């Protein structure tokens, strides 16, 4: 059982680790762009992280919270996204060098499996009923689907703008583009556009995550923007009031009435409880219950923004990456500040509030 402890040998000083969480050893040397836990098919928990230092690192996470660096692969440019194959034997790595590589963990070799004409922003492994494939979204304004044994895509879908964020949970995928575009795809049979929806947010999309209903069917998504706001959107709402937006990652109003507003950098849904976590440029994470529309837990602020987060397959562990996100430009970058990945025992904290 993954449990919190205050007598850990590998926690750092309270200013860089105010929540006293487990710290991943040997973190990336530059801003952390992506995090992903291994699927339930593996008996152990492995965590991979992609970074702007052009590397993807893999750690084994033990039940005690101890982390063991396992291996590392290097790409030809900053890594923008990572994902696992459903059997846990491979990791896909999307980068600014316009390609995606497949890292076979058994042989520790990587080969190119996808290519675009611009940086590849997102990659997702899709395990369908009649096919499996890799979905990639790029700034070249295309969404591509790959049988990784073939050099050519199975399917290319043109997007109205650059792909900024995406998520896939069979049989559904959602892509957010520049210009606040939102497109929902049906993946059953041959992937095809299901519908376009108008963004409920006024500013640039930064992240999105699909959520499931009580029957574990994907039914909607949460969308985060640069304006410290999250939208909960159902694909086919039974009642228009089901869709709503809420503010987060904002400072409490100053005496002059102004509020500091920070970007929502990532959103992750708990795989068991269906509650969600958001992380932001303000250096905090928050846990939320979307159905009760309440905040379950805020965190203390870190020394730097939180760029990414994810849960392991059974929701026992919440991982979050603390590193500069360039939201304030290069003049605020401080190379003396270390990057961190922290692990938190999250199962009980993410439980929905029980109504008496």
CORWO-V453364 format. One record per backbone hydrogen bond with DSSP energy under -1.0 kcal/mol. NH is the residue of the N-H (numbers start at 1). CO is the residue of the C=O. E is the energy in kcal/mol with one decimal. If there is no record, write none. Layout:
[[NH CO E] [NH CO E]]
//
This chain:
[[17 13 -1.5] [20 17 -1.8] [22 343 -1.9] [24 341 -3.1] [33 50 -2.0] [34 50 -1.5] [36 48 -2.2] [38 46 -2.4] [42 39 -1.6] [47 59 -2.5] [48 36 -2.6] [49 57 -2.0] [50 34 -1.9] [51 55 -1.6] [52 31 -2.7] [54 51 -1.2] [56 73 -2.8] [57 49 -2.3] [58 71 -2.3] [59 47 -2.5] [60 68 -2.6] [61 45 -3.1] [62 66 -3.1] [65 62 -2.1] [68 60 -2.5] [70 58 -3.3] [71 58 -1.2] [73 56 -2.4] [75 54 -3.5] [79 51 -2.4] [80 94 -2.8] [81 94 -1.6] [83 92 -1.7] [85 90 -2.3] [88 85 -1.5] [91 103 -2.0] [92 83 -3.3] [93 101 -2.6] [94 81 -2.7] [95 99 -1.7] [96 78 -2.6] [98 95 -1.0] [100 114 -2.4] [101 93 -2.2] [102 111 -3.3] [103 91 -3.4] [104 109 -3.0] [105 89 -2.3] [108 104 -1.8] [111 102 -1.9] [113 100 -3.0] [114 100 -1.5] [116 98 -2.8] [120 95 -2.2] [121 137 -1.5] [122 137 -2.0] [124 135 -2.4] [126 133 -3.4] [128 131 -2.5] [133 126 -2.2] [134 146 -2.3] [135 124 -3.3] [136 144 -2.9] [137 122 -1.9] [138 142 -1.9] [139 119 -2.3] [141 138 -1.0] [143 157 -2.8] [144 136 -2.9] [145 155 -2.5] [146 134 -2.6] [150 147 -2.8] [154 145 -2.5] [155 145 -1.4] [157 143 -3.3] [159 141 -3.3] [163 138 -2.2] [164 176 -2.7] [165 176 -2.0] [167 174 -2.0] [169 172 -3.2] [172 169 -2.2] [173 185 -1.9] [174 167 -2.6] [175 183 -2.6] [176 165 -3.2] [177 181 -2.2] [178 162 -2.1] [183 175 -2.4] [184 195 -3.1] [185 173 -3.5] [186 192 -3.0] [187 171 -2.5] [192 186 -2.3] [194 184 -3.1] [195 184 -1.6] [197 182 -2.0] [206 224 -3.3] [207 224 -1.5] [209 222 -2.2] [211 220 -2.7] [213 217 -2.5] [216 213 -2.1] [219 211 -2.2] [220 211 -1.4] [221 233 -2.8] [222 209 -3.0] [223 231 -2.4] [224 207 -3.1] [225 229 -1.6] [226 204 -1.8] [230 246 -2.8] [231 223 -2.6] [232 244 -3.4] [233 221 -3.0] [235 219 -2.6] [242 239 -2.6] [243 240 -1.2] [244 232 -1.5] [246 230 -2.7] [248 228 -2.4] [251 260 -2.5] [254 258 -2.9] [257 254 -2.6] [262 249 -1.9] [264 225 -2.5] [265 279 -2.0] [266 279 -1.3] [268 277 -2.2] [270 275 -3.5] [274 270 -1.5] [276 288 -2.4] [277 268 -3.0] [278 286 -2.4] [279 266 -2.0] [280 284 -1.8] [281 263 -2.2] [283 280 -1.7] [286 278 -2.3] [287 297 -3.0] [288 276 -3.3] [289 294 -3.0] [293 289 -1.0] [294 289 -1.8] [296 287 -2.7] [297 287 -1.6] [299 285 -1.4] [302 283 -2.8] [306 280 -2.4] [307 321 -2.1] [310 319 -2.0] [312 317 -1.9] [315 312 -1.8] [318 344 -2.7] [319 310 -3.1] [320 342 -2.2] [321 308 -2.5] [322 340 -3.2] [323 305 -1.7] [329 326 -1.3] [332 329 -1.3] [333 330 -1.3] [337 334 -2.1] [340 322 -2.5] [342 320 -2.8] [343 22 -2.6] [344 318 -2.5] [346 316 -2.1] [350 346 -1.9] [351 348 -1.2]]
//
